[in-house]
Amino acid sequence: MKKLLITGSLPDSIKQKLQKLGLEISHYGVNDLVAPDKFKEAIEHTDIYISGGYEEGKAEIIEAARNLKLIAFLGVDAGHFIDLKACTKKQISVCNTPGANAISVAEFTFALMLDAQRRITQCAVATMVPEQYSGYSYETSRTLHGKTIGLIGFGRIGQHLAKMAIDGFNAKVLYNTQSGAKPDLEPHGAKYVSMETLVKESDIISLHVPRHAGSMLNKEQFEKMKPGITIVNTCAAENCDPNALLAHLQKDKNAYCAFDGFYEEADEKTKPAIEELRKLFFTQFVVTPHVAWRTHESDLATLDMAVESIADALSGKPPRNLVC
């Protein structure tokens, strides 16, 4: 019987599907295998690994996995958690689950936009703990209806978001991608523009790019933005230059940011700015703990895709959604 290691959630319906495939299941929580020694021990005799926790599959971990043949990553950016070169060297297949959480992320992005435009977090804090923050004013509250929303990145999430913005809020949607226009994927009303036009004309800018894309908003771009700009980021915080962001927020007191996840990577050049950004929480910055993708429905959809890839591999077919 082949052994399967899974981290993260394991609903009964998914467990039953895996058991029907004849797998012996070892299940751990999202943080249970963060310690490398524990991870090595758990994965040593595993044949299949479903990656849904915060553990990192570095080269030394992959090397310790004697029997591992397939990794199913729950998400898209497998390379951030798993050493793909080490997997290729050991002929371990890696697949991901593209699009399974796109609607969940798009919905959460709109929640952050509304929070930023209407200062909902500010209202809540001012109401419940006025001694901590009492600076809310309706004068900083703005409607979302009819605004110009600029999307940096136009994959599945961006496409869902564009349709929601146009159909639900009568918004004008501009988008930019490094790969150019996508006319076949544009909902009616969305328009591809240059990055310069996007940052100049948008009332709200929302980031939807992979972590490895690097910083998409820098000092030059912030200088071109409208006063009172709202920046929403549900990808990696690092996709927005912290030094440039801090300088802009200090200059434009009506500008506001809503991030799903804060900066994880800091060096001597960025650490001071990141610490100063923390001081702007509630006043110009709201942050959630990178949960945009997590809903009951997206969990099931993501795990179902992983099960399908595993079933492919066990039947001798190439797993779908292969990364390497």
N, C-alpha and C positions, 0 to 999 in steps of 0.2 A: 504493500500500500504506500503510495506516494505521500510525502509529508508537505503540508502547506502551513506557512507562517503568515499571519495577518495582523496588522497593527491598525488601530483606530476602531471605528464602530463595526459591529457585526450583527445586524438585525437577524431575527430568526429565519425570515424568508430566504435571506442570502445564505445563511448557514446550511439550511436544508438543500439548497441547490448545490453547494460545494460538497456536501455529504453524498449526494446522488452521483457525483463524479468520482466517488470512491476515494476521497482524500481524508487523510488524518489531520485534523485541524488543531493548530496551536494559536491562541488568540491573546493579544496583548493590547493595553490601552495606548493612547496617543503618546504618552510620555514614558512608558514603561521601559523602552529600550534605548533611551537617549544615551545612557552610559555605554561606551563602546564595548566594554568587557561583557556586559549583559547581552548586547546585540550579537556579538561574536558567538557566544554560547548558544543563543536561540537559533541562529541561522546556520550553524555548522552542518547539520544533517538535513537541512530543508531542501526540498526539490523545487518548490514554487513559493514565491514571496509576494504578498499583496502589501504595498507600501502606502499606509494611510496615517502614519504617525509622524512625529517630529524627529525621529532618528535619522542619521545620515549614513548612507551606504558608501562610505569612502573606500578607497582601494584596499585597505587592510581588511575591511569587513568582507568585501567581495572575495578576496583571496582566501578568507577563512571558510567560505561557503563551499564545502567539498562537492555537494551534489546539486547545487543550484543550476537550474536550466531556464527559468522564466521569472521575470519580475513584472508584475502588473502595478503600475504607478497610478494612484488615484488623483488625477489632475492632469495638467498639460506639461508643466515645466519639470520633467523628470530629471534633467541634468543638474538642477539646483540641489537635489537631495541624493542623487545616485551618481557614482563615478562611471560614466558611460564608456570611457576608454578601457577601464578595468573590466567591464562586462564584455565588451567586444573581444578583448584579449582572451577571456575565458569562455568565449562562445556562449554567453548567457544572453538570451533575448530579453529586450525591455519593450513593453508597450505602455501606452497611456490611455486616457479617457477623454478625448477632445469633445467639447460641446456639452458634456453631461450636466455641467453646472452653469451654463451660460445664462439661462433665464434668471436663476437665483442671483447671480452677480449683477445682472442688469437691473433687477428690482432693487437690490441693495444700493446700487449706484444712485437710483432715483431717490431713495430714502435719504442718502447723504446730501444730494442736491437740495431737497426740500428742507432738510435740517439747516444747511448753510444759508439758503435764501431766506428762510423764515426765522432763523436763529432759535430753533426748537430746543436744542441743548441749553442754550443760554437761558431761555424761559424757564426750563425745568430746574436748573440750578438756582436761579434767582428766586424761584417760588419755594423750593424745598430747603435750601441752605443759603438764605440771603446774606448771612455773615461771610460766606465764602465768595459770593459774587452777586452783585446787585446792579450791575451796569447795563442791563437790557433796556433797549429803547426801540419802540416801533419804527423809528426813523431809519434804522438799519435793516428793517425787514423788507424783503422784496418778493414779488410774485415770480413764479416760474413760467407762467403762461405767456406765450409769445416771445420769449427770450431767444437769443441766438446761442446754441450749444455747439461747441467745438469738440470733436472727438479725435484724439490722437491714437490711431489704431482703429481698424475696422474689420476685426474678425467676427466671430459669432456673437460675442458680447456686444460689440459696437453696433452690429446690425440690429440686434434686438432692441438696444437702447434707442437707436435712431427711430425705429418704428413707434416705440412707446412715446417718444418725445413729440413726434409729429402728430400721431393720432390722439394722444391723450392731453397734450399741453399746447397744441398749435405752435410748436417751436420751429424755428429755422435751424436746420442741422447742417453744419459744415464738418468735413472730415479730411484727415490727411493720413497717408500710410507711406512707409518707405518703399513699398512695391507699386505705388501709383494708384490711379483710379480703378474702382470696381463697379462699373456701370450696371453689370448684370445682377449685382447684389444690393444696389441702392433702393431703399424704399422711396416712393414718390415724394420729392421734397428735399431729399438729402443731396448735398453737392460736394464734390471733391475740390479742394482748394490747396494752394501752397501753404506751407507752415507759417509763413509771414502773414498771409491773409487771415489764417485761422486765429492767430494770437491777437491780431489787431481788431477783428470784428466780433469776437465771441464775448458774450456776457458770462458764460460758464465754460470752463475747459475741463474735460474729463479724460484721464489717461487710461489706455487699454493696450498696453504693450508688454512683452515678456521682460522679465528681470534683466536678462542679458543684453537688452537693447541699450542699457545705460541711461544716462541723464537726457531726458527729452525737453526739459524746460531749464534754460540757463539765463544768465543775467541779460543778455541781449534780447531774449524773447520777453522777459518780464518788463523790460523798458517800453515795449510796444503795446502792452495790454491796456485795456480800458480801466479807468478808475473803478474801484469797487469790484474787481474781478473775483469770481469764485473758482477755486481750483479743487477738483475732486479726483482722488486717486485710489482706485481699488486694486492696483497691481502692487509693485514694490515701491516703498517710499523713496528708495534710491533712484527711481526713475525721474525724480525731481531734485535738482541741485539745492541742497539745504542752505548754502551760503546765499545764493541768489534769492531763494524763497524768503529767508529771514530779512534780507535787506528790503525786499519789496513790501513785506507785511509791516515793517517798521516805518516805511515811507508812506504807504497807503493804509490808513487805519480802518478803512471800510472794506478792504480786501479780506477774504475769508477762505479757509482751507478745510476740507473734510477728507481725511485719509482712512482707509481701512488697513491699518498696520503702520507702525512707526519705524523709524530708521534702525536697522540692525547692524549696519556696517559703518563704522566711524574711524577716521584716522586723525592725525594732528591738524589737518586742514579743515575737516568738517565737524569734529567733536564740539568745539565751542558754539558753533551755530546750532547744532542739534540740541544742545543743552538750553540755549536761549529760546528755541522754538517750544520747548516744554513749558516755558513760562507764559506762553501765549494761549495755552489750553483754556477753553471756554470763551476767551475774549475774541480770538481770531482763528482758533484752531480746534477742531473736534477730531478725535481719533478713536477707532474701534479696533479690536484685536485680530484683524485679518480673518473675518468670519463671513465675508460677503458670499462665499461659495457654499457655506454650510447651511443646508436646510434638510429636513427629513426627506423631501422628494429628490433633491440633488444627490444625497447620500445613496439612496436606492438606485438611482440612474447610473451613478458612477460605479457602484459595486456590480450592477448588472453587466455593464460593459466589460469590467474586469473578468467576471465569470465567463462571459462569452469568449474572451481571448484565451482563457485557461482551457475551456472546452475545446477550442480549436487545436491548441497545442497537444492536448491529451489524445485527440483523434488523428494526430499526424498532419494536421493542416498548419500553414503558417498563421500565427496569432494575428488578429486584426490590430490596426493602429500601432504598428511596430515603430519604435524610435531607433532601435539599433538591434 
